[in-house]
Each structure stands twice: as C-alpha cells, then as structure tokens.
Amino acid sequence: MYQDFEADIELCNWEAMRKGDKRSFAWLYDRYFKLLYNYGKKIGIRNSELEDAIQDLFIDLWRFRTNLSSTTSVRFYLYRSLRRRVVRNSTANTFFTSTEFTVQDGIDIDTPSSEQRIIDNEIQHQRIHRLKKLLNDLAPRQYEAMVLRFYDELSFAEIASVLEVNEQSARNLVQRGLVQLKQYAKHVISLLIFFLF
C-alpha cells in the first residue's frame, strides 16, 4: 500500500516535470540522485564519471522534458537511462572491467556512520567479508542482475530492459548467480565443518 502511494507521488512529479514544473524536477533529483549513485557504484562506474553521468542525465531530462514519454516506473526509467549513458560514453566503456573496481566499492556505499561502525561487532564484519568473496566470484552481468533484482527490487522485465537482454536471459543471469552463491556457500560450510570436527 505504501509503495503504491510512493509510486503515485513519483509518477505525479514525473508528469509535472514534463510540463515544466521546477519543484517536481527538484523533487525527482533529490529523490533519485543517491539511488542512481549507489546503483552506478555497485556496477563499477568510477566516481567522477558517475557524478558527471547523473548530472548530464538530469540536465537532459530538463532540456528535453517535453519530448519525454510517460512511464510506469520512474526508477526503472532513470536506471536504464543512466546505464545507457555510461555504456555510450567512450571514457566509461571499461566499467565492469576496471581493475580499480571491487565489490568492496559497492558495499562501502551503504556502510554505517562512524558511530554505528563502533557499535558493529565482529560477526557483521565476517559476514561482509564472506559476502564480498561470494559476490567477487560472480560474472559482472550476473552481479548487476542480482543487484537490480534483490537490492533495487526490479522485475525481470525491467532488469532485461536495463541490461538490454530478453527477459529469459535476465532470469537466467539471476538464477545462475544464485546457484553459484549456493554452491560456494555449501563449500564454505563443508570446509568449516571439516576443520571444526
């Protein structure tokens, strides 16, 4: 119910922005900048390229607002637009293959504040370490598909559109990623049991 209400607000602001309402445009910018930034970091886009791409995306949204179509999901529209912009950008064509990117970069975006970090116990650090190992073993497209599915809660149809593949391929990427994570987790558990007993 709450999600429907939130989606209605987003769509109302989208439509108002298309008609030239500056407050609605500012609302969309405030609402989505951090989400787009987190998504971009998780798929390996460098900070300076990412910030430029998001800024350019919003500039173009405003400039070409009268040519924009209606949408059923503002978040999906913006994710897809950002990804296309980055893929098109010649200096950013190396995202996913950049040696500078690790899963740590994606996880660090959502790390707690310094006060909360002091409160965190060793178990949380161990879980994050294990998760990074698991995610680093995934193929880049599997990783992105899983981020879109489980972190951003996009449908398979939306994931397919963002990744520019068919829906079955999106399902396969997520499924293969889950299978790989499960197999790796079983392996780690069996090693722990072996060493403990």
N, C-alpha and C positions, 0 to 999 in steps of 0.2 A: 504494500500500500504506500509506504513512504517513498520507495523507489519510483513508483508511478508518479507521485506528486513531484518529486525532484526532476524526473524526466520531462514532465509537463512544463516546469519552470524553465528548464534548459531550452526546450523547443520554442516556448514563447519568446525568450530572449533572442534565440536564433532568428525567428521571424521578424522581430522588432529591429534587430541589427540589419537584416536585409533591406528594411525600409528606411535605414539611416539613423536609427536611434543610437546615439553615442553611449548612453548609460548601459544599454544592453550589450554593446560591444565591449565596454569596460568590464561588465559583469562576466562575460564569456572569457575574456583574457584572464581575469583574476581566478576564475573557476578552473581553467584548464592549463595555465602555464606550468604549474608544478606537476600535474599529471602527465603532460607531454614531456616534460623534462625527465621525470622518473622513467617513463617508457623509453625515451631515447637513450638514457644512460644504461638501462638494462639490456638494450640490444647493441651496445658498444659504440655509440657515437661520442666523439670527443667533445669536451665541454664547450670550447669556442665555436665549433661547427654546430653543435646542438642549439646553443643560445641564438646564434645567427639564424638558423633554420626556423626556429619557433618565432622569432621576431619577424622574419620575412613572411612566414605563413600568415601571421595576424595582419601585417601590413597589406598583403594581397587580399585577405578576406575583406578588409575595409574598402580597399580600392575597387574591388570587383564585386562588391556586395549585391549590386542589382542583377548580376548575372548568376548568382548562386542559386542552386535549387533548394527546395525543401528537403528535409532529411527526417528520418525516423529516430536517428541516434547521433547527437552532436559529437559525442566522444568518439564513436566509430569513424565519423566523417573526418575529424581532426587527426586521429591516429593515422588513418590511411593517407591523408594529405601530407602529414609530416614524413611518413616513410617514403612516399613517392618523391618528395622534395629532396630528401637525403640521398636516395638512390640516384636521382638525376644529377645531383651536384658532383661535379668531377673530382673535387678535393675530398669528398666524403665517400667515394666509391669503395674505400677499403674498410668500411665498417663491417664488423663480424670477422675480418681477417687481421685486424690491427693487433700487433703483439702487445700493445700497451693496455688493451682491454682484458680484464679478467672478470669473473663473476663477482669478485670482491667489490669491484666498482659498482655493480648493480645493487649489491646488498648494502653497501655503505650509504646509499641514498636515504634509506629508511632507518638508519641506526639511531638509537635514542640519544637524547641530550646527554651532556657530560654528567649531570646529576643522576640521571637514570642509569648510566653506564656503571657508576659506582655501586648502585644497588644490584645490578646484574650479577648472578652467581656463575660459577664455573660450568654448570650444566648448560646454560644458554650458550656460552662460548663454544663448548664442544659440539652442540647441535648446529651452530652456524658453520663451524669448520667442516663437519660431515656434509652438510648441505652444499657447501661450496665445492667439495670434492665430487659429489654426485652430479651437480649441475655442470661442472667443467668437463665432464665426460660426455655430455650430450653434444650432438651436432648443433651448430649455430641456429639453423632453422627450427630444429626441434625445441631448442631452448626458447626461441622467440615465440613459437606457437604455444608453449606451455605458460610463458609469462602472460600472453594475451588471454589464454583460457582461464588460468587459475588466479592470477593476480588482478587482471583487468576485467575478468568475467565476461569476455566477449563470446558470442555464439560461434559455432563452427562456420556458419556462413560469413560472419563478419571477419573471422580470422582468415578465411580463404580470400576474402576481398583485400584485406590489408597486405597479405603475403603474395597476392596475385597468383593464386593457385586455385584449383577447383576444391569444392567442399570436401570431397573424399580424401584428397591429399592433405587437407588441414586435419581431418580426423586421424589419418594415418600418422602424421607427424606427432600429434599429441599421444596417440596410443603407443607408438614406438618409444617415445620418451618415457612414458610411464612404465612400460615393460623394462626398459633399460635401468630405470631407477630402482624398480622392484628387484631385479636380478642383482644389482650392485648391493642393495640393502641386505638381501639374503646372504650374499658372500661375506659381507662385513660381520653379520650376526654369527654366521657359522665359524668365522675366524675367532671372534670373541669367545664363543662357547668352547672352542678348542683350547685356547690359551687359558681360560678360566678353570677348566676342568681337566 
